[in-house]
């Protein structure tokens, strides 16, 4: 080959060929019409659209001088690994002043909604030449070891490694002299390097959701550390050297295996929160037990310690291991010894000793619900996501305990919560016990003989009995007046029979029939195993409709309705059975089971009305909302809410969002599909049409970004988002055609809500996102005497902070939890993180003295003296203008040293 003849290795030749192919293919890959610009000021965004690597190679091949100004770059790691490596090799040469590099995965999801990891497994060695790099984000990738170039990035202050596959961190990491923030959550770390204690500038360390069982004593050398998160590991003890963390404010240790904690933790001078929940602490030092900042829930405090060792010669029973797993897609090993497992998705498993004869690898996955995975009866409600445990069908020698976490429904009368599972291609409900974690969160506990699919369902109370040949009586536990009598000989072999009763509100029936005297009995569902019919008729007793008695009713108004499977139509069978009436009940005999309903109405043809009434019983009344974030109008929140939750949800959201009133009431079935589409001037959703599946007790909410092909410099763009029933079609109709589709009784259209992208005024500061100048409310921080910072001043400060913003936020007193929320809400938008942090803090300072001084102090403490000096200059200019103004108006005495003016002398 020519490449070998020129002295290149075949792999290098292939890489070079791939790079050349990418450049050739990218010649026509500039920002397409309607796409936001890729390069704005000092920010290069290549992660929103496919082909980011090709676009960057194209820009590098053209040697655009703008690349030398780039300080912030975002590139998706969902690319071909070879192409990604080739592209990153070009970065040190073309983007020499880069300060922030984001190479995250996780933007793409599989068909069930789970985040996909990026393809990044290493970094080119040449990236160590990025001497200005201060912020590096490699989250949601496939790193198994830390790339060797990272410890050589001596200017690095923020390193984000969460959601990878790292099993260890190198000792060389301790050579980073300015590292301030290190996040490595959701990995597989088992040990920590001793050199970690040499990071004297480290302020925030988050190692939660790993496999750590010990901490090196050197960790006590982190003299600047203010926040340490070690939650959901396997720690059994803590080193005494933690007492050396004199700057520590937050220490999170929940969900470990701790049996004791050092007393010295109570003497850390700045500690404001110590989270020790869900450990094995039986005894806690009094200094910690009485401290208000300590959380201890979920520990066996005061319980008797484990039994003393058995006498010599007695076989010892090993303690059951406990595992804390840290991913939504993971596996673990179960041995004959058994184990207790806690999954990150709100699931607990307990394998008793002897459940398996040999070690078995268990895999699990939490899936988003969708109709093909969620079997629901006509009156069932889904309360959880779908848990898959593998291997399917493997029988255990002892039943395994399973706990699923859920939020209980409000309406619980005559309803019950069960765990539903798939067994031999049939779904069945397991015997379920409820355990309270908090008043608003319950555990559904059941025993499972093998693994499959599991979900939590709310259903009408189901009563069951085994009918022997001798006959028996079955009655409803929620409606004692509902009974079924099985005479002797009704069956020649025992069969299982089930009964469900659904309450009916007579008011809705009267409204449907437009008849004040109409009423209906409870809805009765009877089912059975075995042959479809009984050998002898069984007697069913139903209460008469409310307000109707056997002594006063008009028998011509009484209708017994029967639901015909599988068409789900209702038939009036009053003339086909013999109705025996008492003062309160009606009895009739049947030979096979289905749904039965007793109506009292003057209507003569009730079959069609019964179908509509049954549909109404299963419909949920909801409203649809579309809100735009106040700080960034291009971010749109779409949600479907039950009417009972609309007001409370809007009160919570309207601090950060604004938009039109919710839609008119819409009725939807549990598990019904619908989608949202952007219309009119067509601000298009970046992720395409937004599909939903409605479940009344789960959150039906999605946030998307919208953009437009129209020029927002000239005018605001007004559009609208419409909601339609059904799955997303290939082509969403244009506005005119969509309007025609809204007419007619069978229209899939449900609602339309307006949205508006405001006009962009003036030029944007480097790195400033679209719409920022209009999305921020007017704001003056400070006072006239000490000086004001206006909205424009704060925007300039935000544009200068870059990846140093978390340090500034912490020095401003912002809680770490709020920092995490801001990072999550603006996952791929560094500018959005900074602006939201700064303006949300400023709004809370309204009317408080000294706010500007606190901002300057926080900037100095974060080593941003350059920005602090700029703020001081602005304040000094403002104070000078203020003094000049009050002197001009005669409110201040003139300077005695100043010479009098001719006018004053003459006066």
C-alpha positions in Angstrom: 0.0 0.0 0.0 1.1 3.6 -0.6 0.8 4.4 3.0 3.2 1.7 4.0 5.6 2.7 1.3 5.7 6.2 2.8 6.7 4.8 6.2 3.2 5.0 7.9 1.7 2.2 9.9 -1.5 0.7 8.5 -3.5 2.0 11.5 -2.1 5.5 11.0 -2.8 5.4 7.3 -6.4 4.4 8.0 -6.7 7.3 10.5 -5.4 9.7 8.0 -7.7 8.4 5.3 -10.6 8.8 7.7 -9.7 12.4 8.4 -9.4 13.2 4.7 -12.7 11.6 4.0 -14.3 13.6 6.8 -12.9 16.8 5.5 -14.0 16.1 1.9 -17.5 15.2 3.2 -17.7 18.2 5.3 -17.1 20.7 2.5 -20.9 21.2 2.5 -21.5 20.8 6.2 -21.6 24.4 7.4 -24.6 25.3 9.5 -27.6 24.5 7.5 -30.4 27.1 7.0 -32.5 27.3 10.1 -29.7 25.9 12.4 -28.3 28.2 15.0 -24.8 29.4 14.2 -22.1 27.0 15.2 -19.6 29.7 16.1 -20.8 32.7 18.2 -18.1 34.8 19.7 -15.8 32.6 21.8 -18.3 29.7 21.9 -18.3 26.8 19.4 -21.3 24.5 19.7 -21.1 21.3 17.8 -23.2 19.0 19.9 -26.8 19.9 18.9 -26.7 18.4 15.4 -25.2 15.3 13.9 -21.8 15.5 12.2 -20.1 17.6 14.8 -16.7 16.0 14.1 -17.0 16.6 10.3 -17.9 20.3 10.9 -14.9 20.8 13.2 -12.5 19.2 10.7 -14.0 21.4 8.0 -13.4 24.5 10.1 -9.8 23.4 10.9 -9.1 22.7 7.2 -10.2 26.2 6.3 -7.9 27.6 9.0 -10.6 30.0 10.1 -9.0 32.8 12.2 -12.1 32.8 14.4 -11.0 29.5 15.8 -8.2 31.2 17.6 -10.8 33.2 19.6 -12.7 30.1 20.7 -12.6 29.5 24.5 -15.6 27.2 24.9 -16.3 24.2 22.8 -19.0 21.5 23.0 -18.7 18.3 20.9 -20.9 15.2 21.3 -19.1 12.0 21.8 -21.8 10.0 20.0 -19.5 9.7 16.9 -17.4 7.1 15.2 -14.5 6.4 17.7 -11.8 6.7 15.0 -13.3 9.9 13.6 -13.6 11.3 17.1 -10.0 10.6 17.9 -8.9 12.1 14.6 -10.9 15.3 15.3 -9.6 15.7 18.8 -6.1 15.4 17.6 -6.7 18.7 15.6 -7.8 20.6 18.7 -4.5 21.7 20.2 -3.3 23.2 16.9 -6.5 25.0 16.0 -8.0 26.0 19.3 -5.0 27.1 21.3 -6.9 29.4 23.7 -9.6 26.8 24.7 -10.6 27.2 28.3 -13.6 24.8 28.4 -14.0 21.5 26.5 -17.2 19.5 26.8 -17.1 16.0 25.3 -20.2 14.5 26.9 -22.3 11.6 25.9 -25.8 11.0 27.1 -27.6 13.3 24.6 -28.9 10.3 22.7 -31.4 7.7 24.2 -32.5 4.3 23.2 -36.0 3.4 22.2 -37.0 3.1 25.8 -35.5 6.4 26.9 -32.3 5.3 28.6 -29.3 7.5 28.2 -26.6 6.1 25.8 -23.0 6.4 26.7 -20.7 8.1 24.2 -18.0 6.2 22.3 -15.1 8.1 24.0 -12.6 5.6 25.5 -9.4 7.8 25.6 -8.0 11.2 24.6 -5.1 12.0 22.3 -1.9 12.8 24.1 -1.6 16.1 22.3 -4.5 17.6 24.3 -2.0 18.1 27.2 -0.8 21.1 25.1 -4.0 23.0 25.9 -2.3 25.2 28.4 -5.3 27.5 29.0 -7.8 24.6 29.6 -9.6 25.0 32.9 -12.8 23.0 32.5 -13.0 19.5 31.1 -16.3 17.5 30.9 -16.1 13.8 29.9 -19.3 12.6 31.5 -21.5 9.8 30.1 -18.7 8.1 28.2 -17.0 4.7 28.1 -13.7 5.6 29.9 -12.2 2.6 31.8 -9.0 4.4 32.7 -8.1 8.1 33.0 -6.4 9.4 29.8 -2.7 10.0 30.4 -2.9 13.6 29.1 -5.2 14.8 31.9 -2.6 14.8 34.7 -0.5 17.0 32.5 -3.2 19.7 32.1 -1.7 21.9 34.9 -4.2 24.7 34.5 -7.3 22.4 35.0 -9.7 23.5 37.7 -12.8 21.5 36.9 -12.8 17.8 35.9 -16.1 16.0 35.3 -15.9 12.2 34.9 -19.3 11.0 36.0 -21.1 8.1 34.4 -18.1 6.3 33.0 -16.6 2.9 33.8 -13.5 4.0 35.7 -12.2 1.4 38.2 -9.4 3.5 39.6 -7.8 7.0 39.5 -4.1 7.3 38.9 -1.6 8.7 41.4 -0.6 11.3 38.8 -3.9 13.0 39.4 -2.3 14.6 42.5 -0.1 16.7 40.3 -2.9 19.0 39.2 -2.0 22.2 41.2 -5.2 24.2 40.5 -7.9 21.4 40.5 -10.9 22.8 42.4 -13.8 20.6 41.4 -13.6 16.8 40.8 -16.8 14.8 40.0 -16.5 11.1 39.4 -20.0 9.8 40.3 -21.6 6.6 38.9 -18.3 4.8 38.1 -16.8 1.6 39.4 -14.1 3.0 41.7 -12.9 0.6 44.3 -9.9 2.5 45.7 -8.6 6.0 45.7 -5.0 7.1 45.1 -2.9 8.3 48.1 -1.9 11.3 46.0 -5.4 12.6 46.1 -4.5 14.3 49.4 -2.0 16.5 47.6 -4.8 18.5 45.8 -4.5 21.4 48.2 -6.9 23.6 46.1 -9.7 21.0 45.8 -13.0 22.4 47.1 -15.6 20.0 45.9 -15.1 16.2 45.6 -18.1 14.0 44.5 -17.4 10.2 44.5 -21.0 9.0 45.1 -22.4 5.9 43.5 -19.1 3.9 43.3 -17.7 0.8 45.0 -15.4 2.3 47.6 -14.9 0.3 50.8 -12.1 2.3 52.3 -10.6 5.8 52.2 -6.9 6.6 52.2 -5.8 8.5 55.4 -4.2 11.0 53.0 -7.7 12.4 52.2 -7.4 14.4 55.4 -4.8 16.6 53.6 -7.4 18.3 51.4 -7.2 21.6 53.4 -9.5 23.6 51.0 -12.2 21.0 50.7 -15.7 22.4 51.4 -17.9 19.6 50.1 -17.3 15.8 50.1 -19.9 13.4 48.8 -19.3 9.7 49.3 -22.9 8.5 49.2 -23.9 5.0 47.9 -20.6 3.3 48.3 -19.5 0.4 50.5 -17.6 2.2 53.3 -17.6 0.4 56.6 -15.4 2.9 58.5 -13.9 6.4 58.1 -10.3 7.4 58.7 -9.6 9.6 61.7 -7.8 12.0 59.4 -11.1 13.5 58.3 -10.8 15.7 61.3 -8.2 17.6 59.3 -10.7 18.9 56.8 -11.1 22.2 58.6 -12.8 23.9 55.6 -15.5 21.2 55.2 -19.1 22.5 55.1 -20.9 19.5 53.6 -20.2 15.8 54.2 -22.6 13.2 52.6 -22.2 9.6 53.6 -25.7 8.1 53.3 -26.3 4.6 51.9 -23.0 3.0 53.0 -22.2 0.3 55.5 -20.8 2.4 58.3 -21.0 1.0 61.8 -19.2 3.9 63.5 -18.1 7.4 62.8 -15.2 9.4 64.4 -16.2 11.7 67.2 -13.9 14.3 65.8 -16.4 15.0 63.0 -18.5 17.0 65.5 -15.6 19.4 66.0 -15.2 20.4 62.3 -15.6 24.2 62.7 -17.5 25.0 59.5 -19.6 21.8 59.0 -23.2 22.7 58.4 -24.6 19.3 57.2 -23.6 15.7 57.9 -25.7 13.1 56.1 -25.4 9.6 57.7 -28.8 8.2 56.6 -29.2 4.5 55.7 -26.1 3.0 57.3 -25.5 0.4 60.0 -25.0 2.8 62.9 -26.2 1.5 66.2 -24.3 3.9 68.4 -23.5 7.6 67.6 -21.3 9.9 69.6 -23.5 12.2 71.7 -22.0 15.3 70.1 -23.3 14.1 66.7 -26.6 12.7 68.0 -27.8 16.0 69.3 -26.4 18.2 66.5 -29.1 19.8 64.3 -27.1 19.4 61.1 -26.8 15.6 61.3 -29.2 13.3 59.5 -29.5 9.8 60.9 -32.7 8.3 59.5 -32.5 4.7 58.4 -29.9 3.5 61.0 -30.6 0.8 63.6 -29.9 3.2 66.5 -30.4 1.7 69.9 -31.0 -1.8 68.5 -29.2 -4.8 70.0 -25.8 -5.5 68.5 -25.2 -8.8 66.6 -25.1 -11.9 68.7 -21.9 -12.9 70.3 -19.7 -15.4 68.6 -20.7 -19.0 69.0 -18.7 -21.4 71.2 -15.7 -23.1 69.7 -16.6 -25.8 67.3 -19.9 -24.3 66.2 -20.0 -23.6 62.5 -20.1 -19.8 61.8 -22.8 -18.4 59.6 -21.3 -15.6 57.5 -23.0 -12.2 57.5 -25.1 -11.5 54.3 -23.2 -9.1 52.0 -24.8 -5.8 51.1 -24.4 -4.3 47.6 -25.2 -0.7 46.5 -25.3 -0.5 42.7 -25.0 2.8 40.8 -26.4 2.6 37.3 -29.7 2.2 35.5 -28.1 -0.6 33.5 -25.8 -2.8 35.4 -25.3 -6.4 36.8 -24.2 -8.1 40.0 -23.2 -11.6 41.1 -25.3 -13.6 43.6 -23.6 -16.5 45.4 -25.1 -19.2 47.5 -24.3 -17.1 50.6 -27.0 -14.7 49.5 -26.9 -10.9 49.5 -29.0 -7.7 50.0 -28.9 -5.4 46.9 -29.9 -1.7 46.6 -30.3 -0.4 43.1 -29.9 3.3 42.3 -33.4 3.3 40.6 -35.4 2.9 43.9 -35.4 -0.9 44.0 -34.2 -3.3 46.7 -33.6 -7.1 46.4 -32.9 -9.6 49.1 -31.5 -13.1 48.1 -31.7 -15.4 51.1 -28.8 -17.9 51.7 -29.3 -20.9 49.5 -31.4 -19.1 46.9 -28.9 -20.2 44.3 -26.8 -23.4 44.3 -24.1 -21.8 42.1 -23.1 -18.1 41.5 -25.6 -16.4 39.2 -25.0 -13.1 37.4 -28.1 -10.9 37.6 -28.7 -8.1 35.2 -31.3 -5.3 35.6 -32.7 -2.4 33.8 -35.3 0.2 34.5 -37.4 1.0 31.4 -39.7 3.9 30.6 -43.3 2.7 30.4 -45.0 2.3 27.1 -48.2 0.4 26.1 -46.5 -2.7 24.8 -44.6 -3.1 28.1 -47.5 -2.2 30.4 -50.5 -4.5 30.6 -53.3 -2.6 32.3 -56.9 -3.5 32.9 -59.7 -1.1 32.0 -59.6 0.5 35.5 -55.9 0.1 36.4 -53.4 2.8 36.9 -49.6 2.6 36.6 -47.5 3.7 39.6 -43.9 2.9 38.5 -41.6 2.4 35.7 -40.9 -1.1 34.3 -38.2 -3.1 36.0 -36.5 -5.9 34.0 -34.5 -8.5 35.9 -32.5 -11.1 34.0 -32.0 -14.0 33.4 -35.7 -14.5 32.7 -37.4 -17.7 34.0 -34.5 -19.0 36.1 -36.1 -20.5 39.2 -34.6 -19.8 42.6 -34.5 -22.4 45.3 -35.9 -19.9 47.8 -38.1 -16.9 47.0 -36.3 -13.6 46.5 -37.6 -10.4 48.2 -38.4 -7.5 45.9 -39.1 -3.9 47.0 -40.3 -1.3 44.5 -40.6 2.4 45.4 -43.7 4.4 44.3 -45.8 7.4 45.1 -49.2 6.3 46.4 -52.3 7.5 44.6 -54.7 9.9 46.3 -57.8 7.8 45.7 -57.3 4.6 47.7 -60.8 3.6 48.7 -61.7 0.2 47.3 -58.4 0.0 45.5 -55.2 -1.9 46.1 -51.6 -1.7 45.0 -50.0 -4.9 43.6 -46.8 -5.8 41.8 -47.5 -7.2 38.3 -45.1 -9.6 36.6 -44.8 -11.7 33.4 -44.8 -15.5 33.9 -44.9 -17.9 30.9 -46.2 -15.2 28.5 -49.0 -14.3 31.0 -49.2 -11.3 33.3 -50.2 -12.0 36.9 -50.4 -10.1 40.2 -48.2 -11.0 43.1 -49.2 -10.9 46.8 -48.0 -7.5 47.8 -47.4 -5.8 51.1 -46.9 -2.1 51.5 -44.2 -0.5 53.7 -44.0 3.2 54.3 -40.7 5.0 53.7 -42.3 8.5 54.0 -46.0 9.5 54.0 -45.6 10.3 50.3 -43.4 7.3 49.3 -44.2 3.7 49.8 -42.5 0.4 49.1 -44.4 -2.4 47.4 -42.9 -5.6 48.8 -43.4 -9.1 47.3 -41.7 -12.5 47.0 -40.7 -13.7 43.6 -39.8 -17.2 42.6 -38.0 -16.2 39.3 -37.1 -13.1 37.4 -39.0 -11.3 34.6 -40.6 -7.9 34.2 -42.1 -6.1 37.2 -44.2 -3.0 37.7 -46.5 -1.5 40.3 -50.2 -1.1 39.5 -53.2 0.4 41.3 -56.3 -1.7 40.6 -59.8 -2.1 42.1 -59.7 -4.5 45.0 -59.7 -8.1 43.8 -61.4 -10.8 45.9 -60.8 -14.4 45.0 -61.7 -17.9 46.1 -61.2 -21.5 45.0 -64.6 -23.0 44.0 -64.8 -26.7 44.9 -67.4 -29.1 43.5 -69.3 -28.8 46.7 -70.0 -25.1 46.0 -69.1 -21.9 48.0 -69.9 -18.2 48.5 -67.8 -15.3 47.3 -68.5 -11.7 48.4 -66.8 -8.4 47.9 -64.6 -7.0 50.7 -65.3 -3.4 49.7 -69.1 -3.9 48.8 -70.6 -6.5 51.2 -73.8 -6.4 49.2 -72.1 -7.9 46.1 -72.1 -11.7 46.3 -71.8 -14.7 44.1 -73.3 -18.1 45.2 -71.9 -21.3 43.6 -74.3 -24.2 44.1 -73.0 -27.8 44.5 -72.1 -29.3 41.1 -71.4 -25.9 39.5 -67.9 -27.3 38.6 -66.5 -30.8 38.6 -63.0 -29.7 39.6 -61.7 -26.8 41.7 -61.3 -23.5 39.8 -60.2 -20.0 40.8 -62.7 -17.2 40.6 -62.0 -13.5 40.9 -64.2 -10.5 41.6 -63.7 -6.8 41.2 -66.1 -4.0 42.0 -65.8 -0.4 40.6 -67.8 2.4 42.2 -69.9 4.6 40.0 -70.8 8.3 40.6 -74.5 8.7 39.8 -74.0 12.4 39.0 -71.9 11.6 35.9 -74.5 9.2 34.7 -77.3 11.7 35.2 -75.3 14.3 33.2 -74.7 11.8 30.4 -78.4 10.7 30.2 -79.8 14.2 31.0 -82.2 12.5 33.4 -82.4 13.6 37.0 -83.7 10.2 38.3 -81.1 8.0 36.5 -78.9 5.8 38.7 -76.5 2.8 38.4 -75.2 0.1 40.7 -71.5 -0.6 41.2 -69.8 -2.1 38.2 -69.1 -5.8 38.7 -66.3 -7.8 37.0 -66.2 -11.6 37.3 -63.5 -13.8 35.9 -62.3 -17.4 36.3 -59.7 -19.9 35.4 -60.6 -23.1 33.6 -63.5 -23.8 31.3 -65.5 -20.7 30.2 -68.8 -21.9 31.5 -70.1 -23.5 34.7 -72.1 -26.8 34.8 -74.9 -25.2 36.8 -76.0 -21.5 37.0 -74.5 -19.4 39.7 -76.4 -16.7 41.5 -75.1 -13.1 41.4 -76.4 -10.4 43.8 -76.0 -6.7 43.1 -77.3 -3.8 45.1 -80.1 -1.8 43.5 -79.0 1.7 42.2 -78.9 4.4 44.8 -82.3 5.9 45.6 -84.2 2.9 44.2 -85.9 0.2 46.3 -87.6 -3.0 45.3 -91.0 -1.8 46.7 -91.1 1.4 44.7 -89.2 0.9 41.4 -90.7 0.7 37.9 -89.4 -2.6 36.6 -89.6 -1.3 33.0 -86.8 1.2 34.0 -84.5 -1.5 35.3 -81.8 -2.7 32.9 -79.2 -5.4 33.4 -76.2 -4.7 31.1 -73.6 -7.3 30.1 -70.3 -6.5 28.5 -69.6 -8.8 25.5 -66.0 -9.8 25.1 -63.8 -9.2 23.2 -65.6 -6.4 21.4 -66.2 -4.4 24.6 -69.8 -3.7 23.6 -72.6 -3.6 26.1 -75.8 -5.6 25.7 -79.1 -5.3 27.6 -79.9 -8.8 28.9 -82.8 -7.9 31.1 -85.2 -10.0 29.1 -82.8 -13.0 29.0 -82.5 -13.5 32.7 -84.9 -13.7 35.7 -84.4 -10.8 38.0 -85.4 -11.5 41.6 -85.8 -8.3 43.6 -85.7 -7.6 47.3 -86.0 -4.3 49.1 -82.2 -3.5 48.4 -80.9 -6.1 46.0 -81.3 -7.7 42.6 -80.4 -11.4 42.0 -79.9 -13.2 38.7 -78.3 -16.4 37.4 -75.6 -16.8 34.8 -73.4 -19.7 33.6 -70.4 -17.7 32.4 -68.6 -14.5 33.6 -68.0 -11.0 32.4 -68.9 -7.5 33.4 -72.4 -6.7 34.8 -74.0 -3.4 35.5 -77.5 -2.5 36.8 -79.1 0.7 35.5 -82.3 2.5 36.4 -83.4 4.9 33.6 -86.4 5.7 31.5 -84.3 5.3 28.4 -85.2 2.3 26.3 -82.1 1.9 24.2 -79.2 2.0 26.6 -76.4 -0.1 25.0 -74.7 2.8 23.3 -75.1 5.0 26.4 -73.5 2.3 28.5 -70.5 2.2 26.3 -70.1 6.0 26.6 -70.6 5.9 30.4 -68.0 3.1 30.7 -65.5 5.2 28.7 -66.1 8.1 31.0 -65.3 6.0 34.1 -61.9 5.3 32.6 -61.1 8.9 31.4 -58.8 11.3 33.3 -59.5 15.0 33.0 -56.2 16.8 32.3 -54.8 20.1 31.1 -51.9 20.7 28.8 -49.3 23.4 29.5 -46.5 25.0 27.5 -44.2 27.3 29.4 -41.0 29.1 28.4 -38.1 29.6 30.7 -37.8 33.2 31.8 -34.0 33.2 31.4 -34.0 31.4 28.1 -37.2 31.5 26.0 -35.9 28.9 23.6 -36.3 26.3 26.4 -39.9 25.1 26.4 -41.5 22.9 29.0 -44.4 20.7 27.9 -46.5 18.8 30.4 -49.8 17.0 30.8 -51.3 17.4 34.2 -54.4 16.0 36.0 -56.7 18.9 36.9 -56.1 18.4 40.6 -52.4 19.1 40.2 -52.5 22.1 37.8 -52.7 25.0 40.3 -50.0 23.6 42.6 -47.6 22.8 39.7 -48.0 26.2 38.1 -47.3 28.0 41.5 -44.1 26.0 41.7 -43.1 26.6 38.0 -44.0 30.3 37.5 -41.0 31.5 39.4 -38.8 30.2 36.6 -41.2 29.9 33.6 -43.9 32.0 31.9 -46.4 31.3 29.3 -50.1 31.1 28.4 -52.9 29.7 30.6 -53.3 25.9 30.6 -55.4 24.4 27.9 -59.1 23.7 28.3 -59.9 20.4 30.0 -59.0 17.3 27.9 -60.0 13.7 28.6 -57.4 11.0 28.2 -57.2 7.2 28.9 -54.5 5.7 31.0 -51.7 4.6 28.6 -52.9 6.8 25.7 -50.3 8.1 23.3 -50.2 11.7 22.2 -47.6 14.1 20.8 -46.7 17.8 20.5 -45.9 19.6 17.3 -44.7 23.2 16.7 -46.7 25.1 14.1 -47.5 28.4 12.3 -44.2 30.3 11.9 -42.9 26.9 12.9 -40.3 27.3 15.7 -39.0 23.7 15.4 -38.1 21.5 18.3 -34.4 20.5 18.2 -35.3 16.9 19.1 -38.1 16.6 16.5 -41.8 16.0 17.4 -42.3 15.3 21.1 -44.1 12.0 21.9 -45.8 11.2 25.2 -47.6 8.3 26.8 -50.1 9.5 29.5 -50.0 7.8 32.8 -52.0 9.6 35.5 -49.7 8.9 38.4 -46.3 9.5 36.6 -44.8 12.7 35.4 -45.8 13.5 31.8 -43.3 16.3 31.2 -40.5 17.0 28.7 -38.3 20.0 28.1 -37.0 20.8 24.6 -35.2 23.6 22.8 -36.8 25.4 19.9 -35.3 27.4 17.1 -36.6 29.2 14.0 -35.5 30.0 10.4 -36.9 33.5 10.6 -34.7 36.5 11.5 -35.3 37.4 15.1 -33.1 40.5 14.8 -35.9 42.0 12.8 -39.0 40.9 14.8 -40.2 38.5 17.4 -41.3 35.1 16.2 -44.8 34.0 17.2 -45.7 30.4 16.9 -47.7 27.8 18.7 -47.5 24.2 19.9 -50.4 21.8 19.2 -51.1 18.5 21.0 -52.6 15.6 19.0 -53.8 12.1 20.0 -52.0 9.1 18.7 -48.4 8.2 17.8 -46.2 10.7 15.9 -47.0 10.6 12.2 -44.3 10.9 9.6 -45.5 14.3 8.4 -47.1 16.7 10.8 -49.7 18.9 8.8 -49.0 22.5 8.1 -51.0 25.2 9.9 -53.8 25.5 7.4 -54.3 21.7 7.1 -53.9 21.3 10.9 -56.8 23.8 11.4 -59.0 21.7 9.2 -58.1 18.6 11.2 -59.4 20.3 14.4 -62.9 20.2 13.1 -65.1 17.2 13.5 -65.8 14.8 16.3 -63.0 12.3 15.4 -60.3 15.0 15.2 -57.0 13.9 16.9 -56.3 17.5 17.9 -56.6 18.3 21.6 -55.2 21.8 22.2 -53.1 24.6 20.8 -51.0 27.0 23.0 -49.0 30.0 21.8 -45.3 30.5 22.2 -43.1 33.4 21.4 -39.4 33.8 20.7 -38.6 37.5 21.5 -36.8 39.8 19.1 -33.0 39.9 19.6 -32.0 43.5 20.2 -28.4 44.7 19.9 -25.3 42.6 19.5 -24.6 39.7 21.8 -21.6 39.5 24.0 -19.2 36.7 23.2 -20.6 33.4 24.3 -24.0 34.8 25.1 -26.9 32.6 24.1 -29.8 33.7 21.9 -32.4 35.7 23.5 -30.5 36.5 26.7 -30.9 40.2 26.4 -34.6 40.0 26.5 -35.1 37.0 28.7 -33.6 38.6 31.8 -35.8 40.9 33.9 -34.6 44.4 34.7 -32.4 44.4 37.8 -30.4 46.9 39.8 -28.1 45.4 42.5 -26.8 47.7 45.2 -27.7 51.2 46.2 -26.9 54.8 45.1 -24.2 55.4 47.7 -22.2 52.3 47.3 -22.9 52.0 43.6 -25.3 50.0 41.3 -24.7 47.0 39.2 -27.3 46.9 36.4 -28.5 44.0 34.3 -25.9 44.9 31.6 -23.1 44.9 34.3 -24.1 41.5 35.5 -24.2 40.1 32.0 -20.7 41.3 31.5 -19.6 39.6 34.7 -21.4 36.4 33.6 -19.6 36.4 30.3 -16.2 36.5 32.1 -16.7 33.8 34.7 -16.5 30.7 32.5 -15.9 27.4 34.4 -15.1 29.3 37.6 -18.7 30.0 38.3 -19.3 27.1 40.8 -16.5 28.5 43.0 -18.1 32.0 42.9 -21.5 30.5 43.7 -20.2 28.7 46.7 -18.5 31.8 48.0 -21.8 33.6 47.6 -23.3 31.1 50.0 -25.3 29.2 47.4 -26.1 25.6 48.6 -24.4 22.7 46.8 -27.8 21.2 46.1 -28.8 24.3 44.1 -25.6 24.1 42.1 -26.4 20.5 41.2 -29.9 21.5 40.1 -28.5 24.3 37.9 -26.0 21.9 36.3 -28.8 19.4 35.6 -31.2 21.9 34.2 -28.5 23.5 31.9 -26.6 20.3 31.2 -25.2 21.4 27.9 -25.2 25.1 28.4 -22.3 26.6 30.4 -23.5 30.2 29.7 -27.0 29.3 30.9 -25.6 27.8 34.1 -23.6 31.0 34.8 -26.5 33.4 34.0 -29.0 31.5 36.0 -26.7 31.2 39.0 -25.8 34.9 39.0 -29.3 36.4 38.4 -31.1 34.0 40.7 -28.7 35.1 43.5 -29.1 38.8 42.6 -32.9 38.6 42.7 -32.7 37.2 46.2 -30.5 40.1 47.3 -33.1 42.8 46.3 -33.2 45.4 49.1 -30.4 43.8 51.2 -27.4 46.0 52.0 -23.9 44.8 51.2 -24.9 42.6 48.3 -22.4 44.2 45.9 -19.6 43.8 48.4 -20.4 40.2 48.9 -20.1 39.7 45.1 -16.7 41.4 45.0 -15.5 39.3 47.9 -16.7 36.1 46.3 -14.9 36.9 43.1 -11.6 37.6 45.0 -12.0 34.3 47.0 -12.4 32.5 43.7 -9.2 34.0 42.4 -11.0 36.1 39.8 -9.3 39.3 40.7 -9.6 40.6 37.1 -13.4 40.5 37.3 -13.4 41.9 40.8 -11.4 44.9 39.6 -13.8 45.5 36.8 -16.7 45.5 39.2 -14.9 47.9 41.5 -14.3 50.3 38.5 -18.0 50.2 37.6 -19.0 50.9 41.3 -16.5 53.8 41.5 -17.9 55.3 38.3 -21.4 55.0 39.7 -20.5 56.6 43.0 -18.8 59.5 41.2 -21.9 60.1 39.1 -24.0 60.0 42.2 -21.9 62.6 44.1 -21.9 64.9 41.1 -25.6 64.7 40.8 -26.4 65.5 44.4 -23.9 68.4 44.3 -25.6 69.8 41.1 -29.0 69.7 42.9 -27.6 71.4 46.0 -28.1 68.4 48.3 -24.5 68.3 49.4 -22.2 71.0 50.7 -19.5 72.2 48.2 -15.9 71.3 48.7 -14.3 74.0 50.9 -11.1 73.7 49.0 -12.7 74.4 45.7 -12.6 78.0 44.4 -16.0 79.8 44.2 -17.5 80.2 40.8 -18.1 83.8 39.4 -21.8 83.3 39.9 -21.6 82.4 43.5 -19.1 85.2 44.3 -21.4 87.7 42.7 -24.3 86.4 44.7 
